[in-house]
C-alpha cells in the first residue's frame, strides 16, 4: 500500500490521530469545566455581565 515508506507513513498517521483525539478530549473537558464554573459562580450571585444577579434581574444598571 505505502511501499517502502510505510515505516514512516503509518506511525505518522497514528501520531496525528492520537494528537487530534487528545485535542478534542481536552477541549470537551475544558468546556465542561468552564460550564460548571459558570454555573457555580451564578449560583453564588455573580452574573455574566459583571453585575450582581439581583441588580441584573431588576433591570438596574451600574
Secondary structure, DSSP 8 states (H G I E B T S, - for coil): --GGGHHHHHHHHHHHHHHHHHHHHHHHHHHHHHHHHHHHHHHTTB-TTSSBHHHHHHT---
